[in-house]
Amino acid sequence: MTKFFTIKSRSKYLKHLGFLLLMFAFSLNANAQSSVSGNVSDANGPIPGANVVVKGTTNGVGTDADGNYTITNVPANGVLVISFIGYNDKEMPVQGKSRIDVVLEESTSTLEEVVVIGYGTQRKEAVTGSVASISGAAMRDIPSGNITQALQGRLAGIEFAQTSSKPGAAMQIRVRGTRSLTGSNDPLIVLDGIPFAGSISDINPVDIKSIDVLKDASATAIYGSRGANGVVLVTTNKGQKGEKATFTYNSYYSIKEVFAEFPMMNGPQLVELRKASGLYPVNGLDESDDVDTDWQGNFYRTAIMTSHDVAIAGGTKNGSYNFGIGYFLDEAVIPGQNYDRFSLRSALDQEIGAFKFGLNSNNNYSVARGGNMGMFGVLSASPIANPFNEDGSTKRVIESAADQQWVYTRNTVENLGSAWVDESRSFASYNNLFAEVKIPGIEGLKYRTNVGLNFRMNNSGSYTGEGVFSPTPDNVSRAAISNSLTTQWVIENLLTYDRTFADKHKINLIGMFSAEDNSFNRSVVSATDIARDEFRFYNLGQTTEPIVVDPAQQIYQKSGLRSYMARAMYSYDDRYMLTATLRRDGSSRLADGNKWHTYPALSAGWNITNESFLENNKSINLLKLRVGYGETSNQAVNPYATLGSLGLRPYNFGDQNAMGYYVQELPGPDLGWEYSQTKNYGLDFAFFNNRLSGTAEYYVTKTTDLLMRIGLPPTSGASGYIANAGNSMNKGIEFSLNGVILDNPNGLSWEMGVNIYSNKNELTSLASGQDRDEANWWFVGQPINVIYDYQKEGLWQEGDPYLDILEPGGNPGMIKVKYTGEYNADGTPVRQIGPDDRQVIKMDPDFQGGFNTRFTYKGFDLGIVGSFQSGGVLISTLHSANGYLNLLNGRRGNVDVDYWTPENTDAKYPKPGGLTSGDNPKYGTTMGYFDASYMKVRTITLGYDFKQSFIQDLGLERFRLYATVTNPLVLFSPFHKETGMDPETNSYGNENAAVTETYRPRLLTIGTNTPATSSFLVGFNLTF
């Protein structure tokens, strides 16, 4: 990695840092000159508790019960800023006066807040659909390189779940639950008005102005076939017309440490485990009972995360601009694993008479390294094995009681050089050009065209040299390359009519035609026995072995979408609002006769606040009822699924070996859309001059014609086909509340927000009327995400009369699972435990949400952001049988668990050396299920904004220093209590475990992925 500072420049850097700290400690108020008195009132009389502050300072007072104030130390040429919750701020030049009376006007800013709703914006007061919004500034309370990490726990009804803990990994997004069985459940991402074809990790969080999430079908129907899973609208920063050029530099630097080591047994504990199991009485050649090797301590490193973003923004009388560059680096605590990204962005708007045109461009280049490095080799190593030779050098291999393992340490990995390389390079460019013209002669009518041109290229390569990571020194080297290219173009033509008649009738009409084409191409090639390490993966021809081109890994896809859309929004007197949407989509992915479908949506709102019977009520600022209905769909199949597919298979043709094709999947001539219908009911409210505000919602979404693969018997000659067969339902409630508890710019202010939501998912039907599909773990009447396994009820104990009946050959201390069979007249079970006793175990939480709070005192601010969930099941493959780290026989490194012995009969885990299934305790998968509840403080940030009177002398507009602690605290988590680990998932069900077929890939688990971290971060925001 390139060093940011040379030794010479570090001295200069330290001098600057010392100067900044000196400024922090000795910043002073502006020179005092006089005192000013006066009264603050509104149209109805005095305002007690209003704030009167000298602009650019923290010198301020509050008005008394009669609205009077007196403020001292006011410069004769200063400016007083008078503010109060629910009113517009007012600035009053002092101009040497000793008395200034002020009349404040009620603010409608909270209600006038603009929300992006898709193909336009709307006042928050007038929104009739379900929309959740967050500003870019609020997102940056959590410094991260990925917007999904910054959004977790911030928006009601939107779940962000971690699928990987590697640097640069994005989180899984679910808007109001899971709908589809085999298709994508990801929401549509729209970047600056254009559907986004790339990875969400390509978007730099610093570039974002706001994010608005459309949640119900009345809001998402405008995106038709892609709106079934919700729509995330990302708006990036722009300049402002008439604004002078401003430069910003935002930077932070973070030191990362392991949040908690994986809970593995130490040397003495493994010795005791071996004695208890009795299976490995003799140590391996490199083992000794008096050795206690800390394999994790020898492997981890202190990592860093840093970000640097520079931007210039401004505008002219008729235009605006914003340019910026950024760099982000995130290292893992695992050696050789990191992610860095360079970003370049620009935004230009220009008006010439009735014409307006512009460009938004977001570009990035990123490199992810070390992605194939996991933790199994470290965790499975015997802690009583000594990795060092007598001369202090590191052994290549250790031999334990039954295994030989390559030695994983920080030094052995870092010293591999060209013998191990794993890199994935991506370049992406997302561009939106637009032109707009006001139609002459018709006020409020304009035409706009949007052109999106998007491109993403990925080049990945991996190389593992001879004997690397293998106990066999001559194990052949292997290399692979993967190249992919994604292109997308979108053209949208919009006609908009926006007028207000008689000051009460507001009409907004939009008509649109759009065309979109997407293409994706990937090729994968691999080889073994590369001639030299220096070739890495750059020349796979340097081998005497055949080069492998797996047909299943080669992909080419091309698809198109054509759409017509119309929307009408009407508001009468800001009391009654109505929105109607109609969209018709045609997709090339689907079968002839089913390509086109029309999506209607209708929503209405009643702003009770503006009714005459609440006209004089000063406590209620907003009380609005909303109801909506809409239809959307999901084109959730890959292109060409209607054509079926062929497979390639070797066979004998006489005395010759030949390759031939066979029908792998039958065509789907009737393949159509997945349809979702949503009913949504909402209440928006704000009380006490908007100091308390929030939203409550209830929804029901029914999805029909689910796309799923139907299996066929072998005699049919094909394995199956894709068809529309199945239905699902999601229903839930959401509640968000925000409050200003204290408001005193000259003293302590306190704001707090909380959101909580619950979604109940149910699979309501499957193909051919069946009520279960055990192979895929789908069951009618149950959620889509379930576990199908035995249910652990405890451990068998000595003297239990049913042990020999239910578990013939079993032993006390083995896992006891639930029996669902019949009983004889004498109360004894009629049979032993078998496959029929497996249970459907729900994984989804009962409810989840997040919280945030912020304290300010003069220039200081303290912010806390957290998330929580209650209930559900967490899968830990570290403890489950498929992880092979909880064998409980002493063979290798073992998770530190409380196991059964004759002296410890109330233990949670089974007797070492007991009845097994394969190498694991029988029913060993049940050891990996935990209560998924937790409450987590994600960040704590302390910051300081320097006084205007001080930094203006330095030519600065804003200077803020802050320090952040990430992931500092976990509460109420049974998994964390037992293991000390972060309870958030880090893998899909088919990843980061020794056996990857146990759990369905759609399920999320905690496996042997990169460990979670905590960090301490310092940063600053500079504007000049």
Helices and strands as residue ranges (DSSP letters): H 7-26, E 34-42, E 45-46, E 51-54, E 60-62, E 68-74, E 79-83, E 90-93, E 102-103, H 109-112, E 114-116, E 121-123, G 124-126, E 131-135, H 136-139, H 147-151, E 158-161, E 172-175, E 188-191, E 194-195, G 200-202, G 205-207, E 208-214, H 217-220, G 221-226, E 231-236, E 246-258, H 267-277, H 295-299, E 303-315, E 319-331, E 338-352, E 355-369, H 376-379, E 397-399, E 404-406, H 410-414, G 417-419, E 420-438, E 445-464, E 478-501, E 505-528, G 533-535, G 551-553, E 555-572, E 576-587, E 596-607, G 608-610, G 612-614, E 620-634, G 641-643, E 645-653, E 656-665, E 674-687, E 692-704, E 707-711, G 714-716, E 720-724, E 727-742, E 748-765, G 767-769, E 772-773, E 778-779, E 786-789, E 792-795, H 803-806, E 815-817, G 835-837, E 839-842, E 847-857, E 860-870, E 873-876, G 881-883, E 916-917, E 920-921, G 924-928, E 929-931, E 934-945, H 948-951, G 952-954, E 958-971, H 974-979, E 987-988, E 1004-1006, E 1013-1023
